[in-house]
């Protein structure tokens, strides 16, 4: 099966998560991504997407930018033996890369596939909110916090907010947290434009009376979940807790849509903070890293070969 055909199958499949589709990968890491697939009898059984870079002759695999989770995708209606074979095939192929550092959804049924002396696994906590009603949602919030949220609901309202407004508040948050990394303005513009173009999400925000952006948030939606992908507060104007109001707004949308709320924006260091103030439960992602000893061994062999050649 041709690569282009496989990519289109993945893109058009209704059950493939938003963050695993080729169109998303091309936006967040253009020209630096790949997908490992398992095909049998002309049928796509499984795949795993990732960011792929080549440096100093090594192939480096990492989680794509602004992508809160990834992992192997397995086709439905496969029996346990087929699933096991598909997971193992995917794990074997990707473990052959020189450097591996992925954050995956911690599905228990593929833990064993990565059981290898070449990789190490660790669990990373995140927060997931899933309730059946607004009243149940509010029960998970502390009384003091809920009182504050209700005050904000009566005091604040959403303002027209675009990608430029979001960039302003993200820059302020970035500077406030004293990040040493460069601010990826071009990347964020492209991500926001892509999400708005394909109606996968929206930018929400509030402004002061002079029209200055105070707080902004970018959320993304797929078939199962809402994700607070990027959040920012403009610290130059006010300490008004606008982000609390905006996150509460999206939480209510998720609850009324009978979907989960994933506080994945916390994964983006220097832009968004960990958010656990809405009483969500802790879930985990699986971090898979390649053992460095083999990488150093390969590097030593490369240097030794070049030394002898010269």
ChimeraX attribute file (.defattr): number of C-alpha atoms within 10 A of each C-alpha:
attribute: neighborCount
match mode: 1-to-1
recipient: residues
	/A:1	11
	/A:2	6
	/A:3	10
	/A:4	9
	/A:5	10
	/A:6	16
	/A:7	16
	/A:8	13
	/A:9	14
	/A:10	21
	/A:11	18
	/A:12	10
	/A:13	10
	/A:14	11
	/A:15	14
	/A:16	17
	/A:17	18
	/A:18	19
	/A:19	19
	/A:20	23
	/A:21	19
	/A:22	19
	/A:23	16
	/A:24	19
	/A:25	24
	/A:26	15
	/A:27	19
	/A:28	21
	/A:29	18
	/A:30	12
	/A:31	12
	/A:32	15
	/A:33	19
	/A:34	17
	/A:35	19
	/A:36	16
	/A:37	21
	/A:38	20
	/A:39	14
	/A:40	11
	/A:41	7
	/A:42	8
	/A:43	11
	/A:44	16
	/A:45	21
	/A:46	21
	/A:47	22
	/A:48	20
	/A:49	23
	/A:50	28
	/A:51	22
	/A:52	21
	/A:53	17
	/A:54	11
	/A:55	8
	/A:56	6
	/A:57	10
	/A:58	14
	/A:59	14
	/A:60	16
	/A:61	25
	/A:62	18
	/A:63	22
	/A:64	25
	/A:65	14
	/A:66	20
	/A:67	20
	/A:68	23
	/A:69	19
	/A:70	22
	/A:71	20
	/A:72	20
	/A:73	20
	/A:74	18
	/A:75	15
	/A:76	10
	/A:77	9
	/A:78	12
	/A:79	8
	/A:80	10
	/A:81	8
	/A:82	13
	/A:83	19
	/A:84	15
	/A:85	14
	/A:86	26
	/A:87	24
	/A:88	17
	/A:89	18
	/A:90	20
	/A:91	20
	/A:92	14
	/A:93	12
	/A:94	17
	/A:95	19
	/A:96	12
	/A:97	15
	/A:98	20
	/A:99	22
	/A:100	24
	/A:101	19
	/A:102	22
	/A:103	23
	/A:104	20
	/A:105	19
	/A:106	19
	/A:107	12
	/A:108	8
	/A:109	11
	/A:110	18
	/A:111	12
	/A:112	12
	/A:113	16
	/A:114	19
	/A:115	13
	/A:116	14
	/A:117	8
	/A:118	16
	/A:119	16
	/A:120	16
	/A:121	17
	/A:122	12
	/A:123	15
	/A:124	15
	/A:125	11
	/A:126	21
	/A:127	20
	/A:128	21
	/A:129	23
	/A:130	19
	/A:131	21
	/A:132	14
	/A:133	14
	/A:134	14
	/A:135	9
	/A:136	12
	/A:137	18
	/A:138	17
	/A:139	13
	/A:140	16
	/A:141	17
	/A:142	13
	/A:143	11
	/A:144	8
	/A:145	14
	/A:146	16
	/A:147	12
	/A:148	14
	/A:149	21
	/A:150	12
	/A:151	12
	/A:152	18
	/A:153	15
	/A:154	8
	/A:155	9
	/A:156	14
	/A:157	13
	/A:158	15
	/A:159	14
	/A:160	12
	/A:161	18
	/A:162	17
	/A:163	19
	/A:164	14
	/A:165	22
	/A:166	27
	/A:167	22
	/A:168	20
	/A:169	25
	/A:170	26
	/A:171	20
	/A:172	19
	/A:173	23
	/A:174	22
	/A:175	16
	/A:176	15
	/A:177	14
	/A:178	10
	/A:179	13
	/A:180	9
	/A:181	9
	/A:182	8
	/A:183	16
	/A:184	10
	/A:185	14
	/A:186	9
	/A:187	15
	/A:188	20
	/A:189	14
	/A:190	13
	/A:191	18
	/A:192	24
	/A:193	16
	/A:194	17
	/A:195	19
	/A:196	16
	/A:197	11
	/A:198	8
	/A:199	11
	/A:200	15
	/A:201	20
	/A:202	19
	/A:203	20
	/A:204	24
	/A:205	27
	/A:206	24
	/A:207	20
	/A:208	13
	/A:209	7
	/A:210	6
	/A:211	10
	/A:212	14
	/A:213	25
	/A:214	26
	/A:215	33
	/A:216	30
	/A:217	26
	/A:218	25
	/A:219	23
	/A:220	21
	/A:221	21
	/A:222	16
	/A:223	12
	/A:224	13
	/A:225	18
	/A:226	26
	/A:227	22
	/A:228	24
	/A:229	23
	/A:230	25
	/A:231	27
	/A:232	27
	/A:233	30
	/A:234	26
	/A:235	16
	/A:236	11
	/A:237	11
	/A:238	12
	/A:239	11
	/A:240	14
	/A:241	14
	/A:242	25
	/A:243	19
	/A:244	18
	/A:245	24
	/A:246	26
	/A:247	22
	/A:248	17
	/A:249	15
	/A:250	19
	/A:251	26
	/A:252	18
	/A:253	15
	/A:254	25
	/A:255	20
	/A:256	13
	/A:257	14
	/A:258	15
	/A:259	20
	/A:260	21
	/A:261	25
	/A:262	25
	/A:263	26
	/A:264	24
	/A:265	24
	/A:266	21
	/A:267	18
	/A:268	17
	/A:269	13
	/A:270	20
	/A:271	24
	/A:272	23
	/A:273	18
	/A:274	14
	/A:275	18
	/A:276	16
	/A:277	13
	/A:278	21
	/A:279	17
	/A:280	21
	/A:281	13
	/A:282	12
	/A:283	15
	/A:284	16
	/A:285	20
	/A:286	21
	/A:287	18
	/A:288	19
	/A:289	19
	/A:290	22
	/A:291	17
	/A:292	15
	/A:293	10
	/A:294	13
	/A:295	16
	/A:296	12
	/A:297	10
	/A:298	14
	/A:299	16
	/A:300	12
	/A:301	12
	/A:302	12
	/A:303	11
	/A:304	12
	/A:305	11
	/A:306	10
	/A:307	9
	/A:308	7
	/A:309	7
	/A:310	6
